[in-house]
Amino acid sequence: MSIKPSIFLADSIFLKEIMLMKQRVEEMEREAKKLRELQAAAEKAANESEGGDSGQMEAEEDKTAIDSRSVYVGNVRLLV
């Protein structure tokens, strides 16, 4: 029983591709971890600069100001 060399070649190419994929996955995981750390640092900095809940109060005030300038338009018929 003889084993064809092409089978070994195909297996080695397949194994190399798997190793490359694993390396790419590891690299993506490292990048994702770095991004999570950067996001956490940015959120922490934003919370410190806002002073806690004052950001929510400002958002509510902005919504109230926008609503006071809004106009409701109803019963409009579009002719096409």
Beta strands, then each sheet from edge to edge (+ up, - down):
end
